[in-house]
Amino acid sequence: HIETTEKPPAHLTHVNGKELPKGWVLIHGGTKESENSNDTLSTHILMYHPQLHHSEKHVN
């Protein structure tokens, strides 16, 4: 039994250098200016895509 998985690009599976759990990908990541201070807020939008980590079943 050989399982092949197609991994999404590294920038989609890592946030701030930390790898996301299997199936999670980064939809949007970036920083935006906070309205009330000089701080920048880090914004990350994650989405669960289990199909990226499941191999396709081939019927012979």
PDB file of N, CA, C and O in Angstrom:
ATOM      1  N   HIS A   1       0.856  -1.197   0.000  1.00  0.00           N
ATOM      2  CA  HIS A   1       0.000   0.000   0.000  1.00  0.00           C
ATOM      3  C   HIS A   1       0.881   1.232   0.000  1.00  0.00           C
ATOM      4  O   HIS A   1       1.630   1.472   0.947  1.00  0.00           O
ATOM      5  N   ILE A   2       0.788   2.006  -1.058  1.00  0.00           N
ATOM      6  CA  ILE A   2       1.567   3.245  -1.151  1.00  0.00           C
ATOM      7  C   ILE A   2       0.608   4.416  -1.162  1.00  0.00           C
ATOM      8  O   ILE A   2      -0.288   4.496  -2.003  1.00  0.00           O
ATOM      9  N   GLU A   3       0.803   5.323  -0.221  1.00  0.00           N
ATOM     10  CA  GLU A   3      -0.078   6.492  -0.148  1.00  0.00           C
ATOM     11  C   GLU A   3       0.683   7.716  -0.629  1.00  0.00           C
ATOM     12  O   GLU A   3       1.761   8.030  -0.126  1.00  0.00           O
ATOM     13  N   THR A   4       0.115   8.394  -1.601  1.00  0.00           N
ATOM     14  CA  THR A   4       0.749   9.604  -2.114  1.00  0.00           C
ATOM     15  C   THR A   4      -0.102  10.804  -1.742  1.00  0.00           C
ATOM     16  O   THR A   4      -1.323  10.794  -1.899  1.00  0.00           O
ATOM     17  N   THR A   5       0.549  11.813  -1.258  1.00  0.00           N
ATOM     18  CA  THR A   5      -0.182  13.022  -0.892  1.00  0.00           C
ATOM     19  C   THR A   5       0.446  14.204  -1.597  1.00  0.00           C
ATOM     20  O   THR A   5       1.668  14.325  -1.676  1.00  0.00           O
ATOM     21  N   GLU A   6      -0.399  15.063  -2.102  1.00  0.00           N
ATOM     22  CA  GLU A   6       0.090  16.294  -2.711  1.00  0.00           C
ATOM     23  C   GLU A   6       0.082  17.376  -1.661  1.00  0.00           C
ATOM     24  O   GLU A   6      -0.967  17.737  -1.129  1.00  0.00           O
ATOM     25  N   LYS A   7       1.259  17.891  -1.366  1.00  0.00           N
ATOM     26  CA  LYS A   7       1.340  18.925  -0.344  1.00  0.00           C
ATOM     27  C   LYS A   7       1.141  20.294  -0.974  1.00  0.00           C
ATOM     28  O   LYS A   7       1.694  20.578  -2.036  1.00  0.00           O
ATOM     29  N   PRO A   8       0.358  21.141  -0.325  1.00  0.00           N
ATOM     30  CA  PRO A   8       0.226  22.510  -0.814  1.00  0.00           C
ATOM     31  C   PRO A   8       1.545  23.253  -0.641  1.00  0.00           C
ATOM     32  O   PRO A   8       2.422  22.790   0.088  1.00  0.00           O
ATOM     33  N   PRO A   9       1.696  24.392  -1.297  1.00  0.00           N
ATOM     34  CA  PRO A   9       2.931  25.178  -1.161  1.00  0.00           C
ATOM     35  C   PRO A   9       3.236  25.487   0.294  1.00  0.00           C
ATOM     36  O   PRO A   9       2.326  25.654   1.107  1.00  0.00           O
ATOM     37  N   ALA A  10       4.533  25.564   0.623  1.00  0.00           N
ATOM     38  CA  ALA A  10       4.947  25.737   2.010  1.00  0.00           C
ATOM     39  C   ALA A  10       4.343  26.991   2.633  1.00  0.00           C
ATOM     40  O   ALA A  10       4.011  27.004   3.818  1.00  0.00           O
ATOM     41  N   HIS A  11       4.204  28.046   1.826  1.00  0.00           N
ATOM     42  CA  HIS A  11       3.704  29.293   2.405  1.00  0.00           C
ATOM     43  C   HIS A  11       2.239  29.172   2.796  1.00  0.00           C
ATOM     44  O   HIS A  11       1.718  30.016   3.524  1.00  0.00           O
ATOM     45  N   LEU A  12       1.564  28.116   2.311  1.00  0.00           N
ATOM     46  CA  LEU A  12       0.165  27.929   2.678  1.00  0.00           C
ATOM     47  C   LEU A  12       0.019  27.077   3.928  1.00  0.00           C
ATOM     48  O   LEU A  12      -1.039  27.066   4.557  1.00  0.00           O
ATOM     49  N   THR A  13       1.092  26.354   4.293  1.00  0.00           N
ATOM     50  CA  THR A  13       0.973  25.427   5.411  1.00  0.00           C
ATOM     51  C   THR A  13       1.779  25.862   6.619  1.00  0.00           C
ATOM     52  O   THR A  13       1.866  25.132   7.605  1.00  0.00           O
ATOM     53  N   HIS A  14       2.371  27.052   6.549  1.00  0.00           N
ATOM     54  CA  HIS A  14       3.154  27.556   7.668  1.00  0.00           C
ATOM     55  C   HIS A  14       2.698  28.965   8.026  1.00  0.00           C
ATOM     56  O   HIS A  14       2.465  29.793   7.146  1.00  0.00           O
ATOM     57  N   VAL A  15       2.574  29.229   9.318  1.00  0.00           N
ATOM     58  CA  VAL A  15       2.237  30.565   9.796  1.00  0.00           C
ATOM     59  C   VAL A  15       3.316  30.988  10.775  1.00  0.00           C
ATOM     60  O   VAL A  15       3.534  30.333  11.794  1.00  0.00           O
ATOM     61  N   ASN A  16       3.982  32.076  10.465  1.00  0.00           N
ATOM     62  CA  ASN A  16       5.063  32.579  11.315  1.00  0.00           C
ATOM     63  C   ASN A  16       6.100  31.495  11.595  1.00  0.00           C
ATOM     64  O   ASN A  16       6.633  31.406  12.701  1.00  0.00           O
ATOM     65  N   GLY A  17       6.380  30.676  10.589  1.00  0.00           N
ATOM     66  CA  GLY A  17       7.401  29.654  10.740  1.00  0.00           C
ATOM     67  C   GLY A  17       6.922  28.382  11.406  1.00  0.00           C
ATOM     68  O   GLY A  17       7.684  27.424  11.532  1.00  0.00           O
ATOM     69  N   LYS A  18       5.664  28.360  11.836  1.00  0.00           N
ATOM     70  CA  LYS A  18       5.136  27.158  12.479  1.00  0.00           C
ATOM     71  C   LYS A  18       4.241  26.419  11.495  1.00  0.00           C
ATOM     72  O   LYS A  18       3.411  27.016  10.810  1.00  0.00           O
ATOM     73  N   GLU A  19       4.432  25.110  11.443  1.00  0.00           N
ATOM     74  CA  GLU A  19       3.640  24.322  10.501  1.00  0.00           C
ATOM     75  C   GLU A  19       2.231  24.130  11.038  1.00  0.00           C
ATOM     76  O   GLU A  19       2.028  23.868  12.223  1.00  0.00           O
ATOM     77  N   LEU A  20       1.270  24.267  10.146  1.00  0.00           N
ATOM     78  CA  LEU A  20      -0.125  24.087  10.533  1.00  0.00           C
ATOM     79  C   LEU A  20      -0.458  22.601  10.609  1.00  0.00           C
ATOM     80  O   LEU A  20       0.214  21.778   9.986  1.00  0.00           O
ATOM     81  N   PRO A  21      -1.500  22.255  11.375  1.00  0.00           N
ATOM     82  CA  PRO A  21      -1.937  20.851  11.412  1.00  0.00           C
ATOM     83  C   PRO A  21      -2.345  20.383  10.027  1.00  0.00           C
ATOM     84  O   PRO A  21      -2.700  21.190   9.168  1.00  0.00           O
ATOM     85  N   LYS A  22      -2.294  19.077   9.815  1.00  0.00           N
ATOM     86  CA  LYS A  22      -2.628  18.524   8.500  1.00  0.00           C
ATOM     87  C   LYS A  22      -4.026  18.936   8.089  1.00  0.00           C
ATOM     88  O   LYS A  22      -4.967  18.870   8.879  1.00  0.00           O
ATOM     89  N   GLY A  23      -4.148  19.359   6.851  1.00  0.00           N
ATOM     90  CA  GLY A  23      -5.448  19.709   6.314  1.00  0.00           C
ATOM     91  C   GLY A  23      -5.749  21.191   6.392  1.00  0.00           C
ATOM     92  O   GLY A  23      -6.661  21.675   5.721  1.00  0.00           O
ATOM     93  N   TRP A  24      -4.989  21.926   7.212  1.00  0.00           N
ATOM     94  CA  TRP A  24      -5.231  23.362   7.336  1.00  0.00           C
ATOM     95  C   TRP A  24      -4.313  24.117   6.389  1.00  0.00           C
ATOM     96  O   TRP A  24      -3.128  23.806   6.277  1.00  0.00           O
ATOM     97  N   VAL A  25      -4.865  25.101   5.716  1.00  0.00           N
ATOM     98  CA  VAL A  25      -4.058  25.944   4.835  1.00  0.00           C
ATOM     99  C   VAL A  25      -4.335  27.404   5.147  1.00  0.00           C
ATOM    100  O   VAL A  25      -5.404  27.762   5.641  1.00  0.00           O
ATOM    101  N   LEU A  26      -3.358  28.227   4.852  1.00  0.00           N
ATOM    102  CA  LEU A  26      -3.477  29.661   5.086  1.00  0.00           C
ATOM    103  C   LEU A  26      -4.123  30.300   3.866  1.00  0.00           C
ATOM    104  O   LEU A  26      -3.554  30.293   2.775  1.00  0.00           O
ATOM    105  N   ILE A  27      -5.318  30.855   4.059  1.00  0.00           N
ATOM    106  CA  ILE A  27      -6.022  31.498   2.954  1.00  0.00           C
ATOM    107  C   ILE A  27      -5.492  32.911   2.761  1.00  0.00           C
ATOM    108  O   ILE A  27      -5.235  33.337   1.635  1.00  0.00           O
ATOM    109  N   HIS A  28      -5.332  33.624   3.846  1.00  0.00           N
ATOM    110  CA  HIS A  28      -4.816  34.988   3.771  1.00  0.00           C
ATOM    111  C   HIS A  28      -3.963  35.241   4.993  1.00  0.00           C
ATOM    112  O   HIS A  28      -4.356  34.903   6.109  1.00  0.00           O
ATOM    113  N   GLY A  29      -2.817  35.823   4.796  1.00  0.00           N
ATOM    114  CA  GLY A  29      -1.972  36.165   5.929  1.00  0.00           C
ATOM    115  C   GLY A  29      -1.293  37.481   5.665  1.00  0.00           C
ATOM    116  O   GLY A  29      -0.845  37.747   4.550  1.00  0.00           O
ATOM    117  N   GLY A  30      -1.217  38.296   6.675  1.00  0.00           N
ATOM    118  CA  GLY A  30      -0.568  39.578   6.476  1.00  0.00           C
ATOM    119  C   GLY A  30      -0.683  40.421   7.720  1.00  0.00           C
ATOM    120  O   GLY A  30      -1.075  39.940   8.783  1.00  0.00           O
ATOM    121  N   THR A  31      -0.340  41.669   7.578  1.00  0.00           N
ATOM    122  CA  THR A  31      -0.430  42.590   8.702  1.00  0.00           C
ATOM    123  C   THR A  31      -1.256  43.787   8.280  1.00  0.00           C
ATOM    124  O   THR A  31      -1.297  44.151   7.104  1.00  0.00           O
ATOM    125  N   LYS A  32      -1.902  44.382   9.237  1.00  0.00           N
ATOM    126  CA  LYS A  32      -2.616  45.615   8.936  1.00  0.00           C
ATOM    127  C   LYS A  32      -2.411  46.581  10.091  1.00  0.00           C
ATOM    128  O   LYS A  32      -2.164  46.171  11.226  1.00  0.00           O
ATOM    129  N   GLU A  33      -2.516  47.853   9.791  1.00  0.00           N
ATOM    130  CA  GLU A  33      -2.307  48.870  10.806  1.00  0.00           C
ATOM    131  C   GLU A  33      -3.486  48.895  11.771  1.00  0.00           C
ATOM    132  O   GLU A  33      -4.646  48.851  11.361  1.00  0.00           O
ATOM    133  N   SER A  34      -3.167  48.967  13.056  1.00  0.00           N
ATOM    134  CA  SER A  34      -4.230  49.099  14.050  1.00  0.00           C
ATOM    135  C   SER A  34      -4.699  50.541  14.067  1.00  0.00           C
ATOM    136  O   SER A  34      -3.890  51.467  14.001  1.00  0.00           O
ATOM    137  N   GLU A  35      -6.010  50.729  14.157  1.00  0.00           N
ATOM    138  CA  GLU A  35      -6.545  52.085  14.073  1.00  0.00           C
ATOM    139  C   GLU A  35      -6.258  52.888  15.335  1.00  0.00           C
ATOM    140  O   GLU A  35      -6.149  54.113  15.278  1.00  0.00           O
ATOM    141  N   ASN A  36      -6.135  52.216  16.463  1.00  0.00           N
ATOM    142  CA  ASN A  36      -6.035  52.929  17.736  1.00  0.00           C
ATOM    143  C   ASN A  36      -4.609  53.066  18.244  1.00  0.00           C
ATOM    144  O   ASN A  36      -4.380  53.712  19.267  1.00  0.00           O
ATOM    145  N   SER A  37      -3.655  52.476  17.556  1.00  0.00           N
ATOM    146  CA  SER A  37      -2.281  52.557  18.043  1.00  0.00           C
ATOM    147  C   SER A  37      -1.321  52.425  16.874  1.00  0.00           C
ATOM    148  O   SER A  37      -1.741  52.305  15.723  1.00  0.00           O
ATOM    149  N   ASN A  38      -0.043  52.447  17.175  1.00  0.00           N
ATOM    150  CA  ASN A  38       0.956  52.313  16.125  1.00  0.00           C
ATOM    151  C   ASN A  38       1.322  50.853  15.885  1.00  0.00           C
ATOM    152  O   ASN A  38       2.206  50.546  15.085  1.00  0.00           O
ATOM    153  N   ASP A  39       0.630  49.956  16.589  1.00  0.00           N
ATOM    154  CA  ASP A  39       0.946  48.541  16.438  1.00  0.00           C
ATOM    155  C   ASP A  39       0.399  48.012  15.121  1.00  0.00           C
ATOM    156  O   ASP A  39      -0.582  48.533  14.589  1.00  0.00           O
ATOM    157  N   THR A  40       1.037  46.982  14.606  1.00  0.00           N
ATOM    158  CA  THR A  40       0.498  46.296  13.440  1.00  0.00           C
ATOM    159  C   THR A  40      -0.090  44.975  13.910  1.00  0.00           C
ATOM    160  O   THR A  40       0.522  44.252  14.696  1.00  0.00           O
ATOM    161  N   LEU A  41      -1.270  44.674  13.424  1.00  0.00           N
ATOM    162  CA  LEU A  41      -1.932  43.436  13.803  1.00  0.00           C
ATOM    163  C   LEU A  41      -1.661  42.384  12.740  1.00  0.00           C
ATOM    164  O   LEU A  41      -1.771  42.638  11.540  1.00  0.00           O
ATOM    165  N   SER A  42      -1.305  41.201  13.211  1.00  0.00           N
ATOM    166  CA  SER A  42      -1.091  40.100  12.282  1.00  0.00           C
ATOM    167  C   SER A  42      -2.422  39.401  12.048  1.00  0.00           C
ATOM    168  O   SER A  42      -3.076  38.959  12.992  1.00  0.00           O
ATOM    169  N   THR A  43      -2.814  39.307  10.791  1.00  0.00           N
ATOM    170  CA  THR A  43      -4.097  38.688  10.477  1.00  0.00           C
ATOM    171  C   THR A  43      -3.864  37.428   9.659  1.00  0.00           C
ATOM    172  O   THR A  43      -3.166  37.452   8.645  1.00  0.00           O
ATOM    173  N   HIS A  44      -4.443  36.352  10.101  1.00  0.00           N
ATOM    174  CA  HIS A  44      -4.332  35.090   9.376  1.00  0.00           C
ATOM    175  C   HIS A  44      -5.720  34.474   9.252  1.00  0.00           C
ATOM    176  O   HIS A  44      -6.452  34.364  10.236  1.00  0.00           O
ATOM    177  N   ILE A  45      -6.066  34.081   8.053  1.00  0.00           N
ATOM    178  CA  ILE A  45      -7.331  33.396   7.824  1.00  0.00           C
ATOM    179  C   ILE A  45      -7.000  31.967   7.405  1.00  0.00           C
ATOM    180  O   ILE A  45      -6.335  31.738   6.395  1.00  0.00           O
ATOM    181  N   LEU A  46      -7.476  31.015   8.199  1.00  0.00           N
ATOM    182  CA  LEU A  46      -7.170  29.617   7.933  1.00  0.00           C
ATOM    183  C   LEU A  46      -8.429  28.904   7.446  1.00  0.00           C
ATOM    184  O   LEU A  46      -9.547  29.293   7.781  1.00  0.00           O
ATOM    185  N   MET A  47      -8.232  27.876   6.666  1.00  0.00           N
ATOM    186  CA  MET A  47      -9.359  27.075   6.212  1.00  0.00           C
ATOM    187  C   MET A  47      -8.943  25.612   6.223  1.00  0.00           C
ATOM    188  O   MET A  47      -7.791  25.274   5.952  1.00  0.00           O
ATOM    189  N   TYR A  48      -9.903  24.756   6.541  1.00  0.00           N
ATOM    190  CA  TYR A  48      -9.608  23.324   6.617  1.00  0.00           C
ATOM    191  C   TYR A  48      -9.867  22.678   5.261  1.00  0.00           C
ATOM    192  O   TYR A  48     -10.976  22.736   4.729  1.00  0.00           O
ATOM    193  N   HIS A  49      -8.825  22.062   4.715  1.00  0.00           N
ATOM    194  CA  HIS A  49      -8.942  21.395   3.417  1.00  0.00           C
ATOM    195  C   HIS A  49      -8.425  19.969   3.537  1.00  0.00           C
ATOM    196  O   HIS A  49      -7.306  19.684   3.110  1.00  0.00           O
ATOM    197  N   PRO A  50      -9.219  19.068   4.112  1.00  0.00           N
ATOM    198  CA  PRO A  50      -8.725  17.695   4.290  1.00  0.00           C
ATOM    199  C   PRO A  50      -8.421  16.996   2.970  1.00  0.00           C
ATOM    200  O   PRO A  50      -7.609  16.072   2.931  1.00  0.00           O
ATOM    201  N   GLN A  51      -9.062  17.427   1.895  1.00  0.00           N
ATOM    202  CA  GLN A  51      -8.828  16.749   0.627  1.00  0.00           C
ATOM    203  C   GLN A  51      -7.402  16.947   0.126  1.00  0.00           C
ATOM    204  O   GLN A  51      -6.937  16.187  -0.723  1.00  0.00           O
ATOM    205  N   LEU A  52      -6.708  17.950   0.635  1.00  0.00           N
ATOM    206  CA  LEU A  52      -5.325  18.158   0.211  1.00  0.00           C
ATOM    207  C   LEU A  52      -4.419  17.061   0.747  1.00  0.00           C
ATOM    208  O   LEU A  52      -3.328  16.843   0.220  1.00  0.00           O
ATOM    209  N   HIS A  53      -4.865  16.368   1.794  1.00  0.00           N
ATOM    210  CA  HIS A  53      -3.998  15.392   2.442  1.00  0.00           C
ATOM    211  C   HIS A  53      -4.528  13.973   2.293  1.00  0.00           C
ATOM    212  O   HIS A  53      -3.963  13.042   2.867  1.00  0.00           O
ATOM    213  N   HIS A  54      -5.588  13.795   1.542  1.00  0.00           N
ATOM    214  CA  HIS A  54      -6.116  12.462   1.302  1.00  0.00           C
ATOM    215  C   HIS A  54      -5.768  12.035  -0.111  1.00  0.00           C
ATOM    216  O   HIS A  54      -5.973  12.781  -1.069  1.00  0.00           O
ATOM    217  N   SER A  55      -5.242  10.832  -0.228  1.00  0.00           N
ATOM    218  CA  SER A  55      -4.901  10.356  -1.561  1.00  0.00           C
ATOM    219  C   SER A  55      -6.168   9.945  -2.290  1.00  0.00           C
ATOM    220  O   SER A  55      -7.136   9.492  -1.680  1.00  0.00           O
ATOM    221  N   GLU A  56      -6.144  10.109  -3.595  1.00  0.00           N
ATOM    222  CA  GLU A  56      -7.300   9.709  -4.385  1.00  0.00           C
ATOM    223  C   GLU A  56      -7.345   8.187  -4.451  1.00  0.00           C
ATOM    224  O   GLU A  56      -6.318   7.523  -4.594  1.00  0.00           O
ATOM    225  N   LYS A  57      -8.545   7.655  -4.343  1.00  0.00           N
ATOM    226  CA  LYS A  57      -8.697   6.206  -4.439  1.00  0.00           C
ATOM    227  C   LYS A  57      -8.833   5.830  -5.914  1.00  0.00           C
ATOM    228  O   LYS A  57      -9.701   6.334  -6.627  1.00  0.00           O
ATOM    229  N   HIS A  58      -7.955   4.937  -6.344  1.00  0.00           N
ATOM    230  CA  HIS A  58      -7.988   4.495  -7.729  1.00  0.00           C
ATOM    231  C   HIS A  58      -8.622   3.112  -7.794  1.00  0.00           C
ATOM    232  O   HIS A  58      -8.248   2.205  -7.051  1.00  0.00           O
ATOM    233  N   VAL A  59      -9.579   2.972  -8.688  1.00  0.00           N
ATOM    234  CA  VAL A  59     -10.233   1.675  -8.855  1.00  0.00           C
ATOM    235  C   VAL A  59      -9.654   0.997 -10.083  1.00  0.00           C
ATOM    236  O   VAL A  59      -9.698   1.540 -11.187  1.00  0.00           O
ATOM    237  N   ASN A  60      -9.107  -0.200  -9.879  1.00  0.00           N
ATOM    238  CA  ASN A  60      -8.508  -0.925 -11.003  1.00  0.00           C
ATOM    239  C   ASN A  60      -9.570  -1.727 -11.727  1.00  0.00           C
ATOM    240  O   ASN A  60      -9.268  -2.409 -12.705  1.00  0.00           O
TER     241      ASN A  60
END
